[in-house]
Amino acid sequence: MKASTARVAPDDQVLFLLQMLEQAARGEHLAWALEGAARVIMRQHRVSVITVLDRERMLDVLDAVHFRALTDLPSLLPAMLLNGMAALQELVVLWSDPPHVSERRDRDRIRDVEGMARILRNTLDSIVAVEEALERADARAKRAGNVVHLAAYRSIKPLPILEPDTGA
């Protein structure tokens, strides 16, 4: 529930969030950008209010991100992606609620929506961690003079389990 003195979200914060969502919609570091945007939405919807215009802009871009994610993040289950994106959109709507409307919302429903958004955010965070590990593996292979087709390697082999460093 928002405090009755909820502040208006600063324009620079809204602009930053829109830029992250637009980056995701273009497919540029999609998992990273969407995870960061989800984190901001989940944090800010409780403490500030956005304008109706900002809400509509965010909802439009979230639709584009959802479409992009369906094709660019095939490892996500479509149902999880659908539920997570719907949850983010609902949180954007809640974010635009003035305090007197927010206080009448069903708290259990809001917690459920936050939970679905958190599942998506955590999954995206895991995807980012795998992408970063693969980038480091690419860099190591290049330094070692390995010019194996790393994209093919990624698609068929799991990351090797690291052995403990015995100092030997």
C-alpha positions in Angstrom: 0.0 0.0 0.0 1.3 3.4 -0.9 1.6 6.1 1.8 -0.9 8.9 1.4 2.1 11.1 0.7 3.4 9.0 -2.2 5.7 11.1 -4.4 5.5 11.5 -8.1 8.1 9.3 -9.8 10.9 11.6 -11.1 11.0 12.1 -14.8 14.6 10.8 -15.0 13.6 7.6 -13.3 10.7 7.0 -15.7 13.0 7.9 -18.7 15.7 5.5 -17.5 13.1 2.7 -17.1 11.6 3.4 -20.6 15.1 3.3 -22.1 15.8 -0.1 -20.4 12.4 -1.4 -21.7 13.1 -0.1 -25.2 16.6 -1.7 -25.2 14.9 -5.0 -24.3 12.3 -4.5 -27.0 15.1 -4.1 -29.6 16.7 -7.4 -28.3 19.8 -5.7 -27.0 20.9 -7.6 -23.9 17.2 -8.5 -23.5 17.4 -10.6 -20.3 19.6 -8.0 -18.6 17.5 -5.0 -19.6 14.2 -6.7 -18.7 15.5 -8.0 -15.4 16.7 -4.5 -14.5 13.4 -2.9 -15.6 11.5 -5.5 -13.6 13.6 -4.7 -10.5 12.7 -1.0 -10.8 9.0 -1.6 -11.4 8.8 -4.0 -8.5 10.5 -1.5 -6.1 8.9 1.7 -7.2 5.2 0.7 -7.6 4.9 0.8 -3.8 6.5 4.2 -3.1 5.7 6.5 -6.0 3.1 7.3 -8.6 3.5 7.6 -12.3 1.4 9.6 -14.7 -1.2 8.0 -16.9 0.8 8.9 -19.9 3.9 7.2 -18.5 1.8 4.2 -17.6 0.5 3.9 -21.2 4.0 4.3 -22.6 5.4 1.6 -20.3 2.5 -0.8 -21.1 3.1 -0.3 -24.9 6.8 -1.0 -24.6 6.1 -4.0 -22.3 4.0 -5.4 -25.1 6.9 -5.1 -27.5 9.3 -6.6 -25.0 6.9 -9.6 -24.5 6.8 -10.2 -28.3 10.6 -10.0 -28.5 11.1 -12.3 -25.5 8.9 -14.9 -27.1 11.3 -15.2 -30.0 14.7 -14.3 -28.3 14.3 -16.2 -25.0 13.1 -19.6 -26.1 14.4 -21.2 -22.9 11.6 -19.4 -21.0 8.4 -21.4 -20.7 5.8 -19.5 -22.6 3.3 -19.7 -19.7 5.9 -18.3 -17.3 6.8 -15.5 -19.7 3.1 -14.7 -20.2 2.4 -14.7 -16.4 5.5 -12.7 -15.6 4.9 -10.1 -18.3 1.3 -9.8 -17.3 2.4 -9.3 -13.7 4.8 -6.5 -14.7 2.1 -4.8 -16.6 -0.3 -5.0 -13.7 2.4 -3.6 -11.4 2.8 -0.7 -13.8 -1.0 -0.1 -13.6 -0.7 -0.2 -9.8 2.2 2.2 -9.9 -0.1 4.8 -11.6 -2.7 4.4 -8.8 -3.0 7.4 -6.6 -2.8 6.5 -2.8 -6.6 6.6 -2.3 -7.1 4.0 -5.1 -4.1 2.0 -4.0 -5.4 1.5 -0.5 -8.5 -0.2 -1.8 -6.6 -2.8 -3.7 -6.6 -6.4 -2.6 -3.3 -7.0 -0.7 -3.3 -10.7 -1.4 -3.7 -10.1 -5.1 -0.9 -7.6 -5.1 1.4 -10.1 -3.4 0.5 -12.8 -5.9 1.3 -10.4 -8.8 4.6 -9.4 -7.1 5.4 -13.1 -6.8 4.8 -13.8 -10.5 7.0 -10.8 -11.4 9.7 -12.0 -9.0 9.7 -15.4 -10.6 10.3 -13.8 -14.0 12.9 -11.4 -12.7 14.8 -14.3 -10.9 14.7 -16.4 -14.1 16.0 -13.5 -16.1 18.8 -13.0 -13.6 19.7 -16.6 -14.0 19.8 -16.2 -17.8 22.1 -13.2 -17.4 24.4 -15.2 -15.2 24.7 -18.0 -17.8 25.2 -15.4 -20.6 28.0 -13.8 -18.6 29.6 -17.2 -17.9 29.5 -18.0 -21.7 31.1 -14.7 -22.5 33.9 -15.4 -20.2 34.3 -18.9 -21.7 34.4 -17.3 -25.2 37.1 -14.9 -24.0 39.2 -17.8 -22.5 38.8 -19.8 -25.7 40.0 -16.9 -27.8 42.9 -16.2 -25.5 43.9 -19.8 -25.8 43.7 -19.6 -29.6 40.6 -21.8 -29.8 38.5 -20.7 -32.7 35.9 -23.4 -32.3 32.4 -22.4 -33.3 31.4 -21.3 -29.8 27.8 -20.8 -30.8 27.5 -24.4 -31.8 29.3 -25.5 -28.6 26.9 -23.5 -26.5 23.9 -25.1 -28.1 24.9 -28.7 -27.4 27.1 -28.7 -24.3 26.4 -27.6 -20.8 28.9 -25.5 -19.0 31.6 -27.6 -17.5 31.5 -28.0 -13.7 34.4 -26.2 -12.2 36.8 -28.3 -10.2 38.0 -26.9 -6.8 41.3 -25.1 -7.0 43.7 -27.3 -5.1 46.5 -24.8 -5.5 48.7 -27.3 -7.3 
